[in-house]
Structure formats: C-alpha cells, structure tokens
Amino acid sequence: MKENLFGKGFKQIILSFFFMFLGPTLMFQSLKNEEHPWFSIVFTISIIICFTAIYYGFKGLKNIMKAIFKKKDS
C-alpha cells in the first residue's frame, strides 16, 4: 500500500467533509435572506462549494482505492 497516496486521499476526504458542511450552511443562510441584495452571490458560491465537496470526495476515494488495490511494481 502506498502511504503517501493513502494520506493524500485521506486529506482530500477531510477537505470534502469540511465543504459538505460549509456549502449547505451557506445555502440555507442565503435562502433565509432572499430579499438581501447579495442573495444571488452567496447562493452561487454555496452551489460551487457543494460541487467542490463532491469533486474532492470522489478524488479522495479514487486515491485511497488506488493506494489499496494498486499492484506493486516489481
């Protein structure tokens, strides 16, 4: 098992969890204040953060799977 690839994947999963909580929290706050002039900006940023969480989640899982199941170079 490649330790550096596993660690990199684990860090990406942790970053994904951070974005998983930040994105919906921002979205909820923006939807509570729809009449505010910055509504569309904050809502767009929250959508981008949610997609970033999905991206880092898949990328982290890919790195972890690669670290576990990749064959050793002889």
Secondary structure, DSSP 8 states (H G I E B T S, - for coil): --HHHHHHHHHHHHHHHHHHHHHHHHHHHHHHTTTSTTHHHHHHHHHHHHHHHHHHHHHHHHHHHHHHH-----
